[in-house]
């Protein structure tokens, strides 16, 4: 899913609705900074919900939690696309980061929905697209 988000988000998140001042700003990192502000805004909203629930006994408003978690992911993808040194491939760096922090490898097991065969190829992305053939689904006779 991250690969698709990184491919499709630039078509959706454009600067056409930003102010003239923002668009004309010479700042090299304005888009990266803007994405970071959205990340912080969503994180603070979630943090405030936790604080309110802890102190006021309020239940979490599930639609708001879902909305802000989605905002965190969307804004993180945008930040990855606008990183100061160039776009960051999240499909690559997330498993690497999991390994460096936890010493464990992220295993993605892809199996055929038709026959249940487990893929013989270990090159599938998070969507199940084979990096060898470019096809969605496992490398088996059914696909």
TIRO-2110 file (N, C-alpha, C; in Angstrom, 1 decimal):
// TIRO-2110
0.8, -1.2, 0.0, N, 1, A
0.0, 0.0, 0.0, CA, 1, A
0.9, 1.3, 0.0, C, 1, A
2.0, 1.2, 0.7, N, 2, A
2.8, 2.4, 0.7, CA, 2, A
3.4, 2.8, -0.7, C, 2, A
3.7, 1.8, -1.5, N, 3, A
4.2, 2.1, -2.8, CA, 3, A
3.1, 2.8, -3.6, C, 3, A
1.9, 2.3, -3.5, N, 4, A
0.8, 2.9, -4.3, CA, 4, A
0.6, 4.3, -3.8, C, 4, A
0.6, 4.5, -2.5, N, 5, A
0.4, 5.9, -1.9, CA, 5, A
1.5, 6.8, -2.4, C, 5, A
2.8, 6.3, -2.5, N, 6, A
3.9, 7.1, -3.0, CA, 6, A
3.8, 7.4, -4.4, C, 6, A
3.1, 6.6, -5.2, N, 7, A
2.9, 6.8, -6.6, CA, 7, A
1.7, 7.7, -6.9, C, 7, A
0.7, 7.5, -6.1, N, 8, A
-0.6, 8.2, -6.4, CA, 8, A
-0.8, 9.6, -5.7, C, 8, A
-0.2, 9.7, -4.5, N, 9, A
-0.4, 10.9, -3.7, CA, 9, A
0.0, 12.2, -4.4, C, 9, A
1.1, 12.2, -5.2, N, 10, A
1.4, 13.5, -5.9, CA, 10, A
0.3, 13.9, -6.8, C, 10, A
-0.5, 13.0, -7.3, N, 11, A
-1.6, 13.4, -8.2, CA, 11, A
-2.7, 14.1, -7.4, C, 11, A
-2.8, 13.8, -6.1, N, 12, A
-3.9, 14.2, -5.3, CA, 12, A
-3.5, 15.4, -4.4, C, 12, A
-2.3, 15.4, -3.8, N, 13, A
-1.9, 16.4, -2.9, CA, 13, A
-1.0, 17.4, -3.8, C, 13, A
-1.7, 18.4, -4.3, N, 14, A
-1.0, 19.4, -5.1, CA, 14, A
-1.0, 20.7, -4.4, C, 14, A
-0.2, 21.7, -5.0, N, 15, A
-0.1, 23.0, -4.3, CA, 15, A
-1.1, 24.0, -4.9, C, 15, A
-2.0, 23.6, -5.7, N, 16, A
-2.9, 24.5, -6.4, CA, 16, A
-3.8, 25.3, -5.4, C, 16, A
-4.1, 24.7, -4.3, N, 17, A
-5.0, 25.4, -3.3, CA, 17, A
-4.2, 26.2, -2.2, C, 17, A
-2.9, 26.1, -2.3, N, 18, A
-2.1, 26.9, -1.3, CA, 18, A
-2.1, 28.3, -1.7, C, 18, A
-1.8, 29.1, -0.7, N, 19, A
-1.7, 30.6, -1.0, CA, 19, A
-0.7, 31.0, -2.0, C, 19, A
-0.8, 32.1, -2.6, N, 20, A
0.2, 32.6, -3.5, CA, 20, A
1.5, 32.8, -2.8, C, 20, A
1.4, 33.3, -1.6, N, 21, A
2.6, 33.5, -0.8, CA, 21, A
3.4, 32.2, -0.5, C, 21, A
2.6, 31.1, -0.2, N, 22, A
3.3, 29.8, 0.0, CA, 22, A
3.9, 29.3, -1.3, C, 22, A
3.2, 29.4, -2.4, N, 23, A
3.7, 28.9, -3.7, CA, 23, A
4.9, 29.7, -4.2, C, 23, A
4.9, 31.0, -3.9, N, 24, A
6.0, 31.8, -4.4, CA, 24, A
7.2, 31.8, -3.4, C, 24, A
7.0, 31.2, -2.3, N, 25, A
8.1, 31.2, -1.3, CA, 25, A
9.4, 30.5, -1.9, C, 25, A
10.5, 31.1, -1.7, N, 26, A
11.7, 30.5, -2.2, CA, 26, A
12.3, 29.4, -1.3, C, 26, A
11.6, 29.1, -0.2, N, 27, A
12.1, 28.1, 0.7, CA, 27, A
12.2, 26.7, 0.0, C, 27, A
13.3, 26.1, 0.1, N, 28, A
13.6, 24.8, -0.6, CA, 28, A
12.8, 23.7, 0.1, C, 28, A
12.5, 23.9, 1.4, N, 29, A
11.9, 22.8, 2.1, CA, 29, A
10.5, 23.0, 2.5, C, 29, A
9.8, 24.0, 1.9, N, 30, A
8.4, 24.4, 2.3, CA, 30, A
7.4, 23.2, 2.3, C, 30, A
7.5, 22.3, 1.2, N, 31, A
6.6, 21.2, 1.1, CA, 31, A
6.9, 20.2, 2.2, C, 31, A
8.1, 19.9, 2.5, N, 32, A
8.5, 19.0, 3.6, CA, 32, A
8.1, 19.5, 4.9, C, 32, A
8.3, 20.8, 5.1, N, 33, A
7.9, 21.4, 6.4, CA, 33, A
6.4, 21.4, 6.6, C, 33, A
5.6, 21.6, 5.5, N, 34, A
4.2, 21.6, 5.5, CA, 34, A
3.7, 20.2, 5.9, C, 34, A
4.3, 19.2, 5.3, N, 35, A
3.9, 17.8, 5.6, CA, 35, A
4.2, 17.5, 7.1, C, 35, A
5.3, 18.0, 7.6, N, 36, A
5.7, 17.8, 9.0, CA, 36, A
4.6, 18.5, 9.9, C, 36, A
4.2, 19.6, 9.5, N, 37, A
3.2, 20.3, 10.4, CA, 37, A
1.9, 19.5, 10.4, C, 37, A
1.5, 18.9, 9.3, N, 38, A
0.3, 18.0, 9.3, CA, 38, A
0.5, 16.8, 10.2, C, 38, A
1.7, 16.2, 10.2, N, 39, A
2.0, 15.1, 11.1, CA, 39, A
1.9, 15.5, 12.6, C, 39, A
2.5, 16.7, 12.9, N, 40, A
2.4, 17.2, 14.3, CA, 40, A
1.0, 17.5, 14.7, C, 40, A
0.2, 18.1, 13.8, N, 41, A
-1.2, 18.4, 14.1, CA, 41, A
-2.0, 17.1, 14.4, C, 41, A
-1.8, 16.1, 13.6, N, 42, A
-2.5, 14.9, 13.8, CA, 42, A
-2.1, 14.2, 15.1, C, 42, A
-0.8, 14.2, 15.4, N, 43, A
-0.2, 13.6, 16.6, CA, 43, A
-0.7, 14.3, 17.8, C, 43, A
-0.7, 15.6, 17.8, N, 44, A
-1.2, 16.4, 18.9, CA, 44, A
-2.7, 16.2, 19.1, C, 44, A
-3.5, 16.1, 18.1, N, 45, A
-4.9, 15.8, 18.3, CA, 45, A
-5.1, 14.4, 19.0, C, 45, A
-4.3, 13.4, 18.6, N, 46, A
-4.4, 12.1, 19.2, CA, 46, A
-4.0, 12.2, 20.7, C, 46, A
-2.9, 12.9, 20.9, N, 47, A
-2.4, 13.1, 22.2, CA, 47, A
-3.4, 13.8, 23.1, C, 47, A
-4.1, 14.8, 22.6, N, 48, A
-5.1, 15.5, 23.4, CA, 48, A
-6.3, 14.5, 23.7, C, 48, A
-6.6, 13.7, 22.8, N, 49, A
-7.7, 12.7, 23.0, CA, 49, A
-7.3, 11.8, 24.2, C, 49, A
-6.1, 11.3, 24.2, N, 50, A
-5.6, 10.4, 25.3, CA, 50, A
-5.6, 11.2, 26.6, C, 50, A
-5.2, 12.4, 26.6, N, 51, A
-5.2, 13.2, 27.8, CA, 51, A
-6.6, 13.4, 28.3, C, 51, A
-7.5, 13.7, 27.4, N, 52, A
-8.9, 13.9, 27.8, CA, 52, A
-9.5, 12.6, 28.4, C, 52, A
-9.2, 11.5, 27.7, N, 53, A
-9.7, 10.2, 28.2, CA, 53, A
-9.1, 9.8, 29.5, C, 53, A
-7.8, 10.1, 29.7, N, 54, A
-7.2, 9.8, 31.0, CA, 54, A
-7.8, 10.6, 32.2, C, 54, A
-8.0, 11.9, 31.9, N, 55, A
-8.4, 12.8, 33.0, CA, 55, A
-9.9, 13.0, 33.1, C, 55, A
-10.6, 12.8, 32.0, N, 56, A
-12.0, 13.1, 32.0, CA, 56, A
-12.9, 11.8, 31.9, C, 56, A
-12.3, 10.7, 31.8, N, 57, A
-13.1, 9.5, 31.6, CA, 57, A
-13.8, 9.4, 30.3, C, 57, A
-13.5, 10.2, 29.4, N, 58, A
-14.2, 10.2, 28.1, CA, 58, A
-13.7, 9.0, 27.2, C, 58, A
-14.5, 8.5, 26.4, N, 59, A
-14.2, 7.4, 25.5, CA, 59, A
-13.6, 8.1, 24.2, C, 59, A
-12.7, 7.4, 23.6, N, 60, A
-12.1, 7.9, 22.3, CA, 60, A
-13.2, 7.9, 21.2, C, 60, A
-13.3, 9.1, 20.5, N, 61, A
-14.2, 9.1, 19.4, CA, 61, A
-13.5, 8.3, 18.2, C, 61, A
-14.0, 7.1, 18.0, N, 62, A
-13.3, 6.2, 17.0, CA, 62, A
-13.1, 6.9, 15.6, C, 62, A
-14.2, 7.6, 15.1, N, 63, A
-13.9, 8.2, 13.8, CA, 63, A
-12.8, 9.2, 13.8, C, 63, A
-12.6, 9.9, 14.9, N, 64, A
-11.5, 10.9, 15.0, CA, 64, A
-10.2, 10.2, 15.0, C, 64, A
-10.1, 9.1, 15.8, N, 65, A
-8.8, 8.4, 16.0, CA, 65, A
-8.5, 7.8, 14.6, C, 65, A
-9.4, 7.2, 13.9, N, 66, A
-9.1, 6.7, 12.5, CA, 66, A
-8.7, 7.8, 11.6, C, 66, A
-9.4, 8.9, 11.6, N, 67, A
-9.0, 10.1, 10.8, CA, 67, A
-7.6, 10.5, 11.0, C, 67, A
-7.3, 10.7, 12.3, N, 68, A
-5.9, 11.3, 12.6, CA, 68, A
-4.8, 10.2, 12.3, C, 68, A
-5.1, 8.9, 12.5, N, 69, A
-4.1, 7.9, 12.2, CA, 69, A
-3.9, 7.9, 10.6, C, 69, A
-5.0, 8.0, 9.9, N, 70, A
-4.8, 8.1, 8.4, CA, 70, A
-4.0, 9.3, 8.0, C, 70, A
-4.3, 10.5, 8.7, N, 71, A
-3.6, 11.7, 8.4, CA, 71, A
-2.1, 11.5, 8.7, C, 71, A
-1.7, 10.8, 9.7, N, 72, A
-0.3, 10.6, 10.0, CA, 72, A
0.3, 9.8, 8.9, C, 72, A
-0.3, 8.8, 8.4, N, 73, A
0.3, 8.0, 7.3, CA, 73, A
0.4, 8.8, 6.0, C, 73, A
-0.7, 9.5, 5.6, N, 74, A
-0.8, 10.3, 4.4, CA, 74, A
0.3, 11.4, 4.5, C, 74, A
0.4, 12.1, 5.6, N, 75, A
1.4, 13.2, 5.7, CA, 75, A
2.8, 12.6, 5.8, C, 75, A
3.0, 11.4, 6.3, N, 76, A
4.3, 10.8, 6.3, CA, 76, A
4.7, 10.5, 4.9, C, 76, A
3.8, 10.0, 4.1, N, 77, A
4.1, 9.7, 2.7, CA, 77, A
4.5, 11.0, 2.0, C, 77, A
3.7, 12.0, 2.2, N, 78, A
4.0, 13.3, 1.6, CA, 78, A
5.4, 13.8, 2.0, C, 78, A
5.7, 13.7, 3.3, N, 79, A
7.1, 14.1, 3.8, CA, 79, A
8.1, 13.3, 3.1, C, 79, A
7.9, 12.0, 3.0, N, 80, A
8.9, 11.1, 2.3, CA, 80, A
9.1, 11.5, 0.9, C, 80, A
8.1, 11.9, 0.2, N, 81, A
8.2, 12.4, -1.2, CA, 81, A
8.9, 13.7, -1.3, C, 81, A
8.8, 14.5, -0.3, N, 82, A
9.4, 15.9, -0.3, CA, 82, A
10.6, 16.0, 0.6, C, 82, A
11.2, 14.9, 1.0, N, 83, A
12.4, 15.0, 1.9, CA, 83, A
13.5, 15.8, 1.3, C, 83, A
14.2, 16.5, 2.2, N, 84, A
15.3, 17.5, 1.7, CA, 84, A
16.3, 16.9, 0.7, C, 84, A
16.6, 15.6, 0.9, N, 85, A
17.7, 15.0, 0.0, CA, 85, A
17.1, 14.2, -1.1, C, 85, A
15.7, 14.3, -1.3, N, 86, A
15.1, 13.6, -2.4, CA, 86, A
14.1, 12.6, -1.8, C, 86, A
13.2, 12.0, -2.6, N, 87, A
12.2, 11.1, -2.2, CA, 87, A
12.8, 9.9, -1.5, C, 87, A
12.1, 9.5, -0.4, N, 88, A
12.5, 8.3, 0.4, CA, 88, A
11.6, 7.2, 0.0, C, 88, A
12.1, 6.0, -0.3, N, 89, A
11.3, 4.8, -0.6, CA, 89, A
10.9, 4.2, 0.7, C, 89, A
9.7, 4.4, 1.1, N, 90, A
9.2, 3.9, 2.4, CA, 90, A
9.2, 2.3, 2.4, C, 90, A
8.9, 1.7, 1.3, N, 91, A
8.9, 0.3, 1.2, CA, 91, A
10.2, -0.3, 1.6, C, 91, A
11.3, 0.4, 1.3, N, 92, A
12.7, 0.0, 1.6, CA, 92, A
13.1, 0.4, 3.0, C, 92, A
12.8, 1.6, 3.4, N, 93, A
13.4, 2.1, 4.7, CA, 93, A
12.7, 1.6, 5.9, C, 93, A
11.4, 1.3, 5.8, N, 94, A
10.6, 0.8, 6.9, CA, 94, A
11.1, -0.6, 7.4, C, 94, A
11.3, -1.6, 6.5, N, 95, A
11.8, -2.9, 7.0, CA, 95, A
13.3, -2.7, 7.5, C, 95, A
14.1, -1.8, 6.9, N, 96, A
15.4, -1.6, 7.4, CA, 96, A
15.4, -1.0, 8.8, C, 96, A
14.5, -0.1, 9.0, N, 97, A
14.3, 0.6, 10.3, CA, 97, A
13.9, -0.4, 11.4, C, 97, A
12.9, -1.3, 11.0, N, 98, A
12.5, -2.3, 11.9, CA, 98, A
13.7, -3.2, 12.3, C, 98, A
14.5, -3.6, 11.3, N, 99, A
15.7, -4.4, 11.6, CA, 99, A
16.6, -3.7, 12.5, C, 99, A
16.9, -2.4, 12.3, N, 100, A
17.9, -1.7, 13.1, CA, 100, A
17.4, -1.4, 14.5, C, 100, A
16.1, -1.2, 14.7, N, 101, A
15.5, -1.0, 16.0, CA, 101, A
15.2, -2.2, 16.8, C, 101, A
14.7, -3.3, 16.1, N, 102, A
14.2, -4.4, 16.8, CA, 102, A
15.0, -5.7, 16.5, C, 102, A
15.9, -5.6, 15.6, N, 103, A
16.8, -6.8, 15.3, CA, 103, A
16.0, -7.9, 14.7, C, 103, A
14.8, -7.6, 14.1, N, 104, A
14.0, -8.6, 13.5, CA, 104, A
13.6, -8.2, 12.1, C, 104, A
13.5, -9.2, 11.2, N, 105, A
13.1, -8.9, 9.8, CA, 105, A
11.6, -9.0, 9.6, C, 105, A
11.1, -8.1, 8.9, N, 106, A
9.7, -8.0, 8.6, CA, 106, A
9.5, -9.1, 7.5, C, 106, A
8.7, -10.1, 7.8, N, 107, A
8.4, -11.2, 6.8, CA, 107, A
7.0, -10.9, 6.2, C, 107, A
7.0, -10.9, 4.9, N, 108, A
5.7, -10.8, 4.2, CA, 108, A
5.5, -12.1, 3.5, C, 108, A
4.5, -12.9, 3.9, N, 109, A
4.2, -14.2, 3.3, CA, 109, A
3.0, -14.0, 2.4, C, 109, A
3.1, -14.3, 1.2, N, 110, A
2.1, -14.2, 0.2, CA, 110, A
1.6, -15.5, -0.2, C, 110, A
0.3, -15.8, -0.1, N, 111, A
-0.2, -17.1, -0.5, CA, 111, A
-1.4, -16.8, -1.5, C, 111, A
-1.6, -17.8, -2.4, N, 112, A
-2.6, -17.7, -3.4, CA, 112, A
-4.0, -17.9, -2.8, C, 112, A
-4.9, -17.0, -3.1, N, 113, A
-6.3, -17.1, -2.6, CA, 113, A
-7.0, -18.2, -3.2, C, 113, A
-6.6, -18.7, -4.3, N, 114, A
-7.3, -19.8, -5.0, CA, 114, A
-6.8, -21.2, -4.4, C, 114, A
-5.5, -21.4, -4.4, N, 115, A
-5.0, -22.7, -4.0, CA, 115, A
-4.3, -22.8, -2.7, C, 115, A
-4.0, -21.6, -2.1, N, 116, A
-3.3, -21.5, -0.8, CA, 116, A
-1.8, -21.7, -0.9, C, 116, A
-1.3, -21.8, -2.1, N, 117, A
0.2, -22.0, -2.3, CA, 117, A
0.9, -20.8, -1.8, C, 117, A
2.0, -21.0, -1.0, N, 118, A
2.8, -19.9, -0.6, CA, 118, A
3.8, -19.6, -1.7, C, 118, A
4.0, -18.3, -1.9, N, 119, A
4.8, -17.9, -3.0, CA, 119, A
6.2, -18.4, -2.8, C, 119, A
6.8, -18.8, -3.9, N, 120, A
8.2, -19.3, -4.0, CA, 120, A
9.2, -18.2, -4.1, C, 120, A
8.6, -17.0, -4.2, N, 121, A
9.5, -15.8, -4.4, CA, 121, A
9.4, -14.9, -3.2, C, 121, A
10.5, -14.4, -2.7, N, 122, A
10.5, -13.5, -1.5, CA, 122, A
10.7, -12.1, -1.9, C, 122, A
10.2, -11.7, -3.1, N, 123, A
10.4, -10.3, -3.6, CA, 123, A
9.1, -9.6, -3.7, C, 123, A
8.1, -9.9, -2.9, N, 124, A
6.8, -9.3, -3.0, CA, 124, A
6.7, -8.0, -2.1, C, 124, A
6.1, -7.0, -2.6, N, 125, A
5.9, -5.8, -1.9, CA, 125, A
4.7, -5.9, -0.9, C, 125, A
4.4, -4.9, -0.2, N, 126, A
3.3, -5.0, 0.8, CA, 126, A
1.9, -5.2, 0.1, C, 126, A
1.8, -5.0, -1.2, N, 127, A
0.6, -5.3, -1.8, CA, 127, A
0.5, -6.7, -2.4, C, 127, A
1.6, -7.4, -2.4, N, 128, A
1.6, -8.7, -2.9, CA, 128, A
2.1, -8.7, -4.4, C, 128, A
2.6, -7.6, -4.9, N, 129, A
3.1, -7.5, -6.3, CA, 129, A
4.5, -8.1, -6.3, C, 129, A
4.7, -9.1, -7.2, N, 130, A
6.0, -9.8, -7.3, CA, 130, A
6.9, -8.8, -8.0, C, 130, A
8.1, -8.6, -7.4, N, 131, A
9.1, -7.7, -7.9, CA, 131, A
9.8, -8.4, -9.1, C, 131, A
9.7, -9.7, -9.2, N, 132, A
10.3, -10.4, -10.3, CA, 132, A
9.5, -10.3, -11.6, C, 132, A
8.2, -10.6, -11.4, N, 133, A
7.3, -10.6, -12.6, CA, 133, A
6.5, -9.3, -12.8, C, 133, A
6.3, -8.5, -11.7, N, 134, A
5.5, -7.4, -11.7, CA, 134, A
4.0, -7.7, -11.6, C, 134, A
3.7, -8.9, -11.4, N, 135, A
2.3, -9.4, -11.3, CA, 135, A
1.8, -9.3, -9.8, C, 135, A
0.5, -9.0, -9.6, N, 136, A
-0.1, -9.1, -8.3, CA, 136, A
-0.3, -10.6, -8.0, C, 136, A
-0.1, -10.9, -6.7, N, 137, A
-0.4, -12.3, -6.3, CA, 137, A
0.9, -13.1, -6.3, C, 137, A
0.7, -14.4, -5.8, N, 138, A
1.9, -15.2, -5.7, CA, 138, A
2.3, -15.8, -7.0, C, 138, A
3.5, -16.4, -7.0, N, 139, A
4.1, -17.0, -8.2, CA, 139, A
3.7, -18.5, -8.2, C, 139, A
2.5, -18.8, -8.5, N, 140, A
2.0, -20.2, -8.5, CA, 140, A
1.2, -20.4, -9.8, C, 140, A
0.7, -21.7, -10.0, N, 141, A
0.0, -22.0, -11.2, CA, 141, A
-1.3, -21.3, -11.4, C, 141, A
-2.0, -21.0, -10.2, N, 142, A
-3.3, -20.4, -10.3, CA, 142, A
-3.3, -18.9, -10.8, C, 142, A
-2.2, -18.2, -10.5, N, 143, A
-2.2, -16.8, -10.8, CA, 143, A
-1.9, -16.4, -12.2, C, 143, A
END
